[in-house]
Amino acid sequence: MIWGLTESTFTTVHVVLSLVGIGSGLVVMLGLLTGKDRSGWTLLFLATTVATSVTGFGFPFDHLLPSHKVGIISLVVLAAAILARYAFRLAGAWRPVYVVCAAVALYLNVFVGVVQTFQKVPALTKLAPKQTEPPFVVTQLVVLVLFIVLTIAAAKRFRGEPVRMA
């Protein structure tokens, strides 16, 4: 049992949170690229991505794993994004801070998704059993370059007035 759930149910919850975080994060990224604020999607993205990182620590472990380090980095970046958006309302320098932090949080979620896909999909596991082989490295490099380009474009395009809270 993990947090009162069977390991299978806990894993399912964690995976669903991650997929919702990635999906909503892509909608948020599209909004940033088109200069449109997607408030509801943003809240969903930030909440599910925080929940994904937090639940990642719920799996049994006896030492700090690379996935935990990614989770810690993600939570720090998410904290900055949440502060930039909700406490500082994207005013001044907080707008690019938000864009970069949101993009990095999404990238980290996708990065882990690629890792998990190569671990769980037999055809991909066969191509890169140690995750040091070219198919894995090239895939991760392409994802990284794509996110760098998208983040730069989003930072340039997401302009406008600070967010007004209702």
C-alpha positions as CSV (number, residue, x, y, z in Angstrom):
1,M,0.0,0.0,0.0
2,I,1.2,3.5,-0.9
3,W,-0.6,6.4,0.7
4,G,-3.6,4.1,1.2
5,L,-3.7,2.8,-2.3
6,T,-2.5,-0.5,-3.8
7,E,0.8,0.0,-5.7
8,S,-1.0,-0.6,-9.0
9,T,-3.7,2.0,-8.3
10,F,-1.0,4.5,-7.1
11,T,1.0,3.9,-10.2
12,T,-2.1,4.5,-12.3
13,V,-2.9,7.8,-10.5
14,H,0.7,8.9,-10.9
15,V,0.7,8.1,-14.7
16,V,-2.7,9.8,-15.2
17,L,-1.5,12.9,-13.4
18,S,1.6,12.9,-15.6
19,L,-0.3,12.5,-18.8
20,V,-2.8,15.2,-17.8
21,G,0.1,17.5,-16.9
22,I,1.8,16.9,-20.2
23,G,-1.4,17.4,-22.2
24,S,-2.5,20.5,-20.4
25,G,1.1,21.8,-20.5
26,L,1.1,21.5,-24.3
27,V,-2.1,23.6,-24.4
28,V,-0.4,26.1,-22.1
29,M,2.7,26.2,-24.3
30,L,0.5,26.7,-27.4
31,G,-1.1,29.7,-25.5
32,L,2.3,31.1,-24.7
33,L,3.4,30.7,-28.3
34,T,0.3,32.5,-29.6
35,G,0.4,35.2,-26.9
36,K,-2.9,34.0,-25.3
37,D,-3.4,33.5,-21.6
38,R,-5.0,30.1,-20.8
39,S,-5.9,30.5,-17.2
40,G,-7.9,27.3,-16.6
41,W,-5.4,25.2,-18.5
42,T,-2.5,26.8,-16.6
43,L,-4.1,25.9,-13.3
44,L,-4.6,22.3,-14.4
45,F,-1.1,22.1,-15.8
46,L,0.6,23.5,-12.7
47,A,-1.6,21.4,-10.2
48,T,-1.1,18.1,-12.0
49,T,2.6,18.7,-12.6
50,V,3.1,19.4,-9.0
51,A,1.1,16.3,-8.1
52,T,3.1,14.2,-10.5
53,S,6.4,15.3,-8.9
54,V,5.0,14.8,-5.4
55,T,3.6,11.4,-6.1
56,G,6.9,10.4,-7.6
57,F,8.3,10.3,-4.1
58,G,5.6,7.9,-3.0
59,F,7.1,4.9,-4.6
60,P,9.3,2.7,-2.4
61,F,13.0,3.5,-2.5
62,D,16.1,3.1,-0.3
63,H,18.3,5.8,-1.8
64,L,17.9,9.0,-3.8
65,L,17.4,8.1,-7.5
66,P,17.8,10.2,-10.6
67,S,14.0,10.4,-10.8
68,H,13.9,12.0,-7.4
69,K,16.5,14.6,-8.4
70,V,14.4,15.5,-11.4
71,G,11.3,15.7,-9.1
72,I,13.1,18.1,-6.8
73,I,14.2,20.3,-9.7
74,S,10.7,20.2,-11.1
75,L,9.2,21.3,-7.7
76,V,11.6,24.2,-7.4
77,V,10.9,25.3,-11.0
78,L,7.1,24.9,-10.4
79,A,7.3,27.0,-7.2
80,A,8.9,29.8,-9.2
81,A,6.3,29.5,-11.9
82,I,3.5,29.6,-9.4
83,L,4.9,32.6,-7.6
84,A,5.5,34.4,-10.9
85,R,2.0,33.8,-12.1
86,Y,-0.1,34.0,-9.0
87,A,1.8,36.1,-6.5
88,F,3.6,38.5,-8.9
89,R,0.9,38.3,-11.6
90,L,3.4,38.2,-14.4
91,A,4.4,41.8,-13.8
92,G,7.7,42.9,-15.3
93,A,10.5,40.3,-15.2
94,W,8.1,37.8,-13.7
95,R,6.5,37.2,-17.1
96,P,9.7,35.6,-18.7
97,V,10.4,33.9,-15.4
98,Y,7.0,32.2,-15.6
99,V,7.4,31.3,-19.3
100,V,10.8,29.7,-18.8
101,C,9.8,27.9,-15.6
102,A,6.5,26.6,-17.0
103,A,8.4,25.4,-20.1
104,V,11.2,23.7,-18.0
105,A,8.5,22.0,-15.8
106,L,6.8,20.7,-19.0
107,Y,10.1,19.6,-20.5
108,L,11.0,17.7,-17.3
109,N,7.7,15.9,-17.4
110,V,8.2,15.0,-21.0
111,F,11.8,14.0,-20.3
112,V,10.6,11.5,-17.7
113,G,7.9,10.4,-20.1
114,V,10.5,9.5,-22.7
115,V,12.5,7.6,-20.1
116,Q,9.5,5.7,-19.0
117,T,8.4,4.9,-22.6
118,F,11.8,3.5,-23.4
119,Q,11.6,1.4,-20.2
120,K,8.1,0.1,-20.6
121,V,7.5,-0.3,-24.4
122,P,9.2,-3.6,-25.4
123,A,10.2,-2.4,-28.9
124,L,11.9,0.7,-27.5
125,T,13.5,-1.2,-24.6
126,K,15.0,-3.6,-27.2
127,L,16.5,-0.5,-29.1
128,A,17.9,1.0,-25.9
129,P,18.0,-1.4,-23.0
130,K,20.5,0.7,-21.0
131,Q,19.2,4.1,-22.2
132,T,22.6,5.1,-23.3
133,E,22.2,3.8,-26.9
134,P,21.8,6.2,-29.8
135,P,18.0,5.9,-30.2
136,F,17.4,7.0,-26.7
137,V,20.1,9.7,-26.7
138,V,18.9,11.1,-30.0
139,T,15.3,11.1,-28.9
140,Q,16.1,13.0,-25.7
141,L,18.3,15.4,-27.6
142,V,15.6,16.2,-30.1
143,V,13.1,16.8,-27.3
144,L,15.6,19.1,-25.5
145,V,16.3,21.1,-28.7
146,L,12.6,21.4,-29.4
147,F,11.9,22.7,-25.9
148,I,14.7,25.2,-26.1
149,V,13.3,26.6,-29.4
150,L,9.7,26.6,-28.1
151,T,10.8,28.3,-24.8
152,I,12.7,31.1,-26.6
153,A,9.7,31.6,-29.0
154,A,7.2,31.6,-26.1
155,A,9.3,34.1,-24.1
156,K,9.3,36.5,-27.1
157,R,5.6,36.1,-27.9
158,F,3.9,36.0,-24.6
159,R,3.5,39.7,-23.9
160,G,0.7,41.8,-22.6
161,E,-0.8,43.0,-19.4
162,P,-0.1,41.4,-16.0
163,V,-2.7,38.8,-15.0
164,R,-5.7,40.3,-13.1
165,M,-7.1,38.1,-10.4
166,A,-10.9,37.9,-10.0
